[in-house]
Amino acid sequence: MKLNIKTEHLFIVLIAIIIPVFLALIAISLSLGRKGTDVTPVPLTSPTSVPGVVVPTVPKNVPPEKILNIIRVAPPQSPNITYSYIQPIELTFNNEVKAADVQYSVVPSTELEVKNGAYANKIVISPLTKWIDGKTTITITQAIAADGSRLYVPFVYQINTVTPTNPVYEDEDY
């Protein structure tokens, strides 16, 4: 008994069944190999390590829902990554915060614009002109949420920035 299979039928089977299954297997294998990243911000420096500086701590009688925390920072902090000299910083809190209720300090001194983000629990910090080349330290010293919860321990964030330079042209005939 001879099978009469046309080339067109094999092509249709290949397109309709085998290729989608193959692509699905690749997608599944890629998603299984991807490691999750921790988005919880970790300050690069601890304000309690500075001699002679008294840092407030969370009082023991404060319920956890009355403690305001920064739960995410974008871009992530890293001493090994250099960002653009105009890079904005987005802080995500665990509760609704108004930019006017956030107190901060910046070293070296830089004029900042602090505004509410796309969501009520986000604020965006950006330089009015540019970050000074090198390391800039931003310390959120105090913040009060809409429900009265507070940031009790300062949050320290460092960003490394650089101003791009013009390339050196070897040939002036461009």
ChimeraX attribute file (.defattr): number of C-alpha atoms within 10 A of each C-alpha:
attribute: neighborCount
match mode: 1-to-1
recipient: residues
	/A:1	3
	/A:2	4
	/A:3	5
	/A:4	6
	/A:5	8
	/A:6	8
	/A:7	8
	/A:8	9
	/A:9	10
	/A:10	11
	/A:11	10
	/A:12	11
	/A:13	11
	/A:14	12
	/A:15	12
	/A:16	11
	/A:17	10
	/A:18	11
	/A:19	12
	/A:20	12
	/A:21	12
	/A:22	10
	/A:23	11
	/A:24	11
	/A:25	11
	/A:26	11
	/A:27	11
	/A:28	10
	/A:29	11
	/A:30	10
	/A:31	9
	/A:32	8
	/A:33	8
	/A:34	8
	/A:35	7
	/A:36	6
	/A:37	6
	/A:38	8
	/A:39	11
	/A:40	11
	/A:41	18
	/A:42	18
	/A:43	15
	/A:44	15
	/A:45	13
	/A:46	12
	/A:47	17
	/A:48	14
	/A:49	10
	/A:50	10
	/A:51	7
	/A:52	7
	/A:53	9
	/A:54	10
	/A:55	15
	/A:56	13
	/A:57	11
	/A:58	14
	/A:59	9
	/A:60	7
	/A:61	6
	/A:62	10
	/A:63	10
	/A:64	10
	/A:65	13
	/A:66	16
	/A:67	19
	/A:68	23
	/A:69	20
	/A:70	19
	/A:71	15
	/A:72	18
	/A:73	19
	/A:74	14
	/A:75	14
	/A:76	17
	/A:77	17
	/A:78	15
	/A:79	11
	/A:80	8
	/A:81	11
	/A:82	16
	/A:83	18
	/A:84	15
	/A:85	20
	/A:86	16
	/A:87	17
	/A:88	19
	/A:89	18
	/A:90	21
	/A:91	19
	/A:92	22
	/A:93	20
	/A:94	16
	/A:95	22
	/A:96	20
	/A:97	26
	/A:98	18
	/A:99	21
	/A:100	12
	/A:101	11
	/A:102	17
	/A:103	14
	/A:104	14
	/A:105	13
	/A:106	16
	/A:107	12
	/A:108	14
	/A:109	12
	/A:110	17
	/A:111	13
	/A:112	16
	/A:113	13
	/A:114	21
	/A:115	16
	/A:116	18
	/A:117	17
	/A:118	10
	/A:119	10
	/A:120	16
	/A:121	20
	/A:122	22
	/A:123	23
	/A:124	19
	/A:125	18
	/A:126	20
	/A:127	17
	/A:128	12
	/A:129	12
	/A:130	18
	/A:131	26
	/A:132	18
	/A:133	17
	/A:134	14
	/A:135	16
	/A:136	18
	/A:137	17
	/A:138	19
	/A:139	18
	/A:140	18
	/A:141	17
	/A:142	16
	/A:143	25
	/A:144	22
	/A:145	23
	/A:146	14
	/A:147	12
	/A:148	15
	/A:149	21
	/A:150	19
	/A:151	23
	/A:152	19
	/A:153	19
	/A:154	21
	/A:155	21
	/A:156	20
	/A:157	21
	/A:158	19
	/A:159	25
	/A:160	21
	/A:161	20
	/A:162	16
	/A:163	15
	/A:164	9
	/A:165	6
	/A:166	6
	/A:167	6
	/A:168	6
	/A:169	8
	/A:170	6
	/A:171	6
	/A:172	5
	/A:173	5
	/A:174	4
